[in-house]
Each structure stands twice: as structure tokens, then as C-alpha cells.
Amino acid sequence: MVEEKQNLKFPVSKIFKRTPQTRFIFFLVSDVFLIGSAVLISFLVRFDFSIPPQYHPYLASYIEISLLTLLPIFYFKRLYHFTWVYIGINDLITTLTAVSYGFLVLTFLLFIGREHVLAKSIPRSIILIDYIVVFILVGGLRFSKRLYVEIFNKRLVQQEGKPKLLIIGAGDAAEQLIRSIKQIEDY
């Protein structure tokens, strides 16, 4: 009877195991949600938190074109391919360039299709506000993992008598090694 109950348990930890694939899926789904939210926030900010009814039919289309433009650029700029625990200034710059390229392409597409109803109906200020909000949300999500590790994995008490360590090198590998050593010390 006990064995039957144990066999019925579903191993949730096996599904949510940290792998590059699960990290990719997590950030892809998060980006879809954040980009959609950024569009809504942009409209709310632009219209003083009350979106006029004439823009309601175009929200879904603008969200779709934003997703179809930004997500492939995020993928090609490799925003889904590195460990966000080790995020640094270079990675935030990469995020900024990916968002910038995405909005340049989005603006270009809206310019080319300027005779389309969507391009005529979306205020130009929405694109700028959306650009800022997408960068804050997408960059903030990725930086939050590093912030969490830095804040909550610190030791409350410093240990005396720690061995001294000298790391020679100033590249990315040395920086990553130092961060890994700090994390190990915190456990």
C-alpha cells in the first residue's frame, strides 16, 4: 500500500530541473508576458491610465508585431544563452542593444506599412515609451537573479581565518571564478 502511494507521486522536481532548455523556456515565456505587459503599460502611461476605446482593437495587433519582432532578435543576440547569475554590465549592454535593434526594426516595419490601419492608429510616442518599459522589464528580470543571489546568499557573519586567494587575470573567466567562489563561501 505504501509502495502504491509512492508510485503515484509525480516527480515535479524532474520537470523543473535547471537545464539550459528550462532556462530558455522560462525566459522566453517571461519575455512574452513582459513585452505584452510593456505594451499595455505604455498605452496606460501615454493616456494617463485610461486607454481610449478607439485604441482597443489595435492593442492585440501591436503586441503580436512586437513579439514577432523582438523575440527573434533576443534569440540571435543570445539573451537566452547565458547564466543570469553572472550577469554584468556587458550583459545589460547586450540587452539594451537587443531591445534597441528590436525597436529599430519595429519602427522600420511601421514606417514601411505606414498606410496600414495599425501604423496609422498607433501614436508614435507609444513606441518610445514601449522601448523604455521593455528594457526596464526585460533587463530587470534578468538582473533580479543576480540581485537575489547577491543579497540573500551573503553570510551574516564573516568568518575569521579564511585562506587567502590570489587570482591572476582580468577577463570574464576570472570574474566568473570570483563570483562562483563568493557563492560557494556563502553556503
C-alpha positions in Angstrom: 0.0 0.0 0.0 2.8 2.4 0.9 4.6 1.5 -2.4 1.5 2.3 -4.4 1.3 5.8 -2.8 4.9 6.4 -3.6 4.5 5.3 -7.2 1.5 7.7 -7.6 3.6 10.7 -6.6 4.5 12.9 -9.6 8.2 13.9 -9.6 7.8 17.7 -10.1 11.4 18.3 -9.4 12.4 16.3 -12.5 10.2 18.6 -14.7 11.6 21.8 -13.3 15.2 20.8 -13.2 17.6 23.5 -14.0 18.8 22.9 -17.6 19.6 25.2 -20.5 16.3 24.2 -22.0 14.2 25.0 -19.0 16.1 28.3 -18.6 15.4 29.1 -22.3 11.7 28.3 -21.9 11.4 30.3 -18.7 12.9 33.4 -20.2 11.0 33.0 -23.5 7.7 32.8 -21.7 8.7 35.6 -19.3 9.6 37.8 -22.3 6.3 37.1 -24.0 4.5 38.2 -20.8 6.8 41.2 -20.2 6.6 42.5 -23.8 2.8 42.2 -23.7 2.7 43.9 -20.3 5.0 46.7 -21.6 2.7 47.5 -24.4 -0.3 47.8 -22.0 1.8 49.9 -19.6 2.9 52.1 -22.5 -0.6 52.8 -23.5 -1.6 53.4 -19.9 1.2 55.9 -19.4 0.6 57.6 -22.7 -3.1 58.1 -22.0 -3.0 58.9 -18.2 -4.1 55.4 -17.2 -7.2 55.3 -19.3 -6.8 53.8 -22.7 -9.3 55.4 -25.2 -11.7 52.9 -26.8 -10.5 53.7 -30.3 -7.1 52.0 -29.5 -8.6 48.8 -28.0 -8.9 47.0 -31.4 -5.2 47.6 -32.2 -3.6 46.5 -28.9 -3.5 42.8 -29.7 -2.1 43.5 -33.2 0.6 45.8 -31.8 1.5 43.2 -29.1 1.8 40.5 -31.9 4.0 42.5 -34.1 6.2 43.5 -31.1 6.6 39.8 -30.1 7.3 38.7 -33.7 10.0 41.4 -33.9 11.7 41.4 -30.5 11.8 37.6 -29.7 13.9 36.6 -32.7 16.3 39.4 -32.1 16.6 38.5 -28.4 17.4 34.9 -29.6 20.0 36.0 -32.1 21.6 38.4 -29.6 21.9 35.3 -27.3 19.8 36.7 -24.4 18.6 33.1 -23.8 22.1 31.5 -23.8 24.0 32.6 -20.7 23.6 32.2 -17.0 22.0 35.2 -15.5 23.6 34.6 -12.1 26.8 36.0 -13.6 25.2 39.0 -15.3 27.3 42.1 -15.5 27.4 45.4 -17.3 28.3 43.8 -20.6 25.2 41.6 -20.4 23.0 44.6 -19.7 24.5 46.4 -22.6 23.8 43.3 -24.8 20.2 43.5 -23.5 20.0 47.2 -24.4 21.4 46.6 -27.9 18.9 43.8 -28.5 16.0 45.9 -27.4 17.3 48.8 -29.5 17.7 46.7 -32.6 14.2 45.2 -32.0 12.6 48.6 -31.8 14.5 49.9 -34.8 13.2 47.0 -36.8 9.7 47.6 -35.3 9.8 51.3 -36.2 11.0 50.4 -39.7 8.2 48.0 -40.2 5.6 50.5 -39.0 7.2 53.1 -41.4 7.1 50.7 -44.4 3.4 49.9 -43.6 2.5 53.5 -42.8 -0.6 53.2 -44.9 -1.8 50.2 -42.8 -4.5 50.9 -40.3 -2.3 49.7 -37.4 0.6 52.1 -38.3 -1.9 55.0 -38.7 -3.6 54.2 -35.4 -0.7 53.8 -33.0 0.7 57.0 -31.6 4.4 57.4 -32.2 5.0 58.2 -28.6 3.9 54.6 -27.7 6.9 53.2 -29.5 9.3 55.3 -27.4 7.6 54.6 -24.1 7.3 50.9 -25.0 11.1 50.8 -25.8 11.9 52.2 -22.3 9.4 49.9 -20.5 10.6 46.8 -22.4 14.2 47.4 -21.5 13.3 48.1 -17.8 11.2 44.9 -17.5 13.4 42.5 -19.6 16.6 43.8 -18.1 15.1 43.9 -14.6 14.0 40.3 -14.8 17.5 39.2 -15.8 19.3 41.4 -13.3 16.9 40.3 -10.5 18.5 36.8 -10.4 21.9 38.4 -9.8 20.5 40.8 -7.2 18.7 37.9 -5.4 22.0 35.9 -5.2 24.0 38.9 -4.0 21.5 40.0 -1.3 20.2 36.7 0.1 23.2 34.5 -0.3 25.5 36.7 1.8 26.7 35.4 5.1 25.5 37.2 8.2 28.8 36.6 10.0 32.2 37.0 8.4 34.5 34.0 9.1 37.9 34.6 10.6 40.9 32.7 9.3 39.8 32.3 5.7 42.5 31.2 3.4 43.9 33.9 1.1 43.5 33.5 -2.6 45.1 35.3 -5.5 43.5 35.2 -8.9 45.6 36.4 -11.8 43.7 37.6 -14.7 41.1 40.3 -15.5 38.9 38.6 -18.1 35.4 37.2 -18.0 36.6 33.8 -16.8 38.4 35.4 -13.7 35.3 37.5 -12.9 33.1 34.4 -13.2 35.5 32.4 -11.0 35.4 35.1 -8.3 31.6 35.2 -8.3 31.5 31.4 -8.1 33.9 31.4 -5.1 31.8 34.0 -3.3 28.7 31.9 -3.8 30.4 28.8 -2.5 31.6 30.7 0.5 28.1 31.9 1.3 26.8 28.3 1.8 
